[in-house]
Amino acid sequence: MAPLLTRLFAEADANPPAQSPVFAGVAGEDQDRMMRSKTDYRDFYARLKDFALPVSPQVGGLLYMLARAINARSIVEFGTSFGLSTLHLAAALRDNGGGRLVTSEFEPAKLARARANLAEGGLADLVEFREGDALETLAVDLPETIDLLLLDGAKALYPDILDRVEDRLRPGAILIADNADYCPEYLARVRNVADGYMSMPFTDDVELSIRLG
């Protein structure tokens, strides 16, 4: 796994999204608007289909450690991309003795690369890949209980995805949301104990939360 992850992160670093025409000549406030949009996300992310957009290696390690620490057996991921975070989570499931990881990605080319990467890592048997809009693919046939939820897709959809999985989150389930600052609505929800969560920023990019009983 280590050589595979090292290679994939190096490939991602060599092809940063800043090189994409999507961002060429786009002012910072316009980039921010695109990241927060609930209407333009499909076009925005489709235009980034050749970019991995992964979590950092440090966050990848965090995902593995958290999944191991809670002995996770059922994980849901929003935003597969090239599957780097998926590799960390599936590796944790393998080391926990097995389980099921449901991951959703609407861009077919990205999903094909993720499938290949998980196969190369010998972990594809633990992963259920769902192609299409996660508002639909994660609305049906979820695990009865979910131990860990990773949100790393269109940021504006985080509350909508949470709506679809919330009743399956077990007490003590962990939620990790990448770039959650782009979705104040999500942050307000998970930082409100009255809504059934405790939460804190883990880094500048990652919000770490738990589901209360």
N, C-alpha and C positions, 0 to 999 in steps of 0.2 A: 504493500500500500504506500509506504513512504516514497519510493521512487516515482510512482504514478502521480501522487499528489504534488511532489516537487516539480515534475514536468508540467502538469496542468496549471499550477500557479505561475510558473515561469512563462508559459504560453499566454496566459491572461495578462501578465505584466507587460509582455511585449506587444500586446494589441489593446491598448487602453481605449475606453469609449471616447475620450477626448479627441481621438483621431477621426471619429465618425463625422460625416457631413451633417448628421443630426444636430451637432453642437457647433458646427462651423459658423461663425458670425452671429451666434445667438447670445444675447446678453444674459448675465447671471439671473436677472429677475424672470426672464422668459424660460430659462432652464428650470428654475424653481416652480414656475407655473405648470410646466409640462409634467414635472414629477408629482405634483399635487392633483392633477386633473383626474376626474372620474369619468370623463367622456373621451379623452384623447389617448388613453393609455394603450389601446390596442395598436394604433398606428405608431405611437412613440416607441413601444417595445419591439414591434415588428421591424422597425428601421434599425434596431440594435441587435438583430438576430445573429450577427457574426461576432458578437462580443460576449465574453463569458459572464461579466457582471457578478463575480463570485463574492462570497464573504471573504474576509481576510484569513490568512493562515491561523492567526491567533483565535479568531472567532470559530473557525473550523475545529480547532483543538478544544475550545470551550463546548461546542456542541457535543463532541465525543465524550468529554468528561461528564457533562450534565446527564447525558443519556445513560452512561455507565452508572453514575452515582444513584440514580433513581431506579436502576434496573429496568429501563424502559423496554416494553415489548410492542407497543403500538405508537407510531409516530405519524403525524401529518405535516406535509411541507407544501407551502404555497410558493411556487416559483422555482422550478427545477433548474432552469438554464442549462449549463453544461454538466451539472451533477456534482460539483465539488462539495457542496454542503451535504448532498445526498450520500456521497461516499463516506463522509465522516459519520453520519447518522446510521447508515447501514452497517458500517464497521462496528459501531457500538452495539447494535442489535445482534450481530453475529457473536460478539464477545459476551453478550448477555445470555446467549443460548438460543437466540432466534427471535422472530417476531415479524411484524408487518409494517412497512413504511409506504404510505400512500402519498404520492407526489404529483403535482399538477403543473402543466406547462402548456400554453396555448400556441407556441411557435413550434411547428413540426420539425424544422431543421435543428433546433436546439434539443428537442426531445430525442432525436436520432443520435446526436452526439452524447447525450447523457446515457442513453441505453448502452452505447458502445463503451463508455468509460466505466459504467457499473459492471459490465460483462468482463472487461479487462481486469477489474479489481476483484472479480470472483464473488460479487455481491448481488447480482441481478435477481437472484431467486428470492431475495428478501423485499424487493421493491415492486410496487404496483404503480406503473406509469399511467397517468391519465392525461390524454391530450384534449385540449379545448379550454374554454373559459372556466376558470376555477369557481366562479359564481354558480356554475352548473355542475362541474365535475366533482366539487367537494360538497355538494348539497345532498348526495345520495350515497348509500352503501359505505358508510364510514365504520371503523372499528367501534365496537360497543362502548369501549372506554379508550380515551386517548391520554397517553402519558406525557407527550411532548408535542408542541406545535411550533413550527418555524414559519414565520411570515417574512418572505423575501421576494415578493412580486410587486405589482403595482401598488404603491404606497397608499393611495387614496382608498383602496379596497380593503384595507386591513379590518375596519369595523364590520364590513359585510361578510368577510370570510369568517371572522370570529362569530358572527351571528349563526353561521351554518354549522359550526363545530362545537359551540359552547356547551350544549347540553350533553356532550360526550366527554368533556374534560373532567377527569377524575379530580377529587380533592388532592391538592399538592402537585397537580400537573404544571409543567413548566412551559412558559411561552417566551419565545425569543423573536423580537421584531427588529429587522435590520432597517436602518435609515428611518426610524419611526418618527423622527422630528418633522418629516414631511406630512405627517397625519396627526395634527393636534387632537382630532376627535378620538382617535385610538388611545393616545396618551392620557387624555382626560378620563377615559373609561377605565383603563387598567390601573391608574393611580388613585382610583376612588375605592376605598375599602367597602363602601356601601354597595358597589357593583360586584363585589365578590372576588377582588384581586388585591394583591400587594405587588408593588412594582418600583423599580428604580432604574436609572440609566446605568448601564454597565460600562459603556464607553461612550464617546461622542456619537457613535453610529448605532449602538445597540441598546434596546430596552429589554430588560430581563424581568419577568413577572411570574407569579405563581397564582394558581387558582385556589381560593380558599374553600373550606368545606361547605 
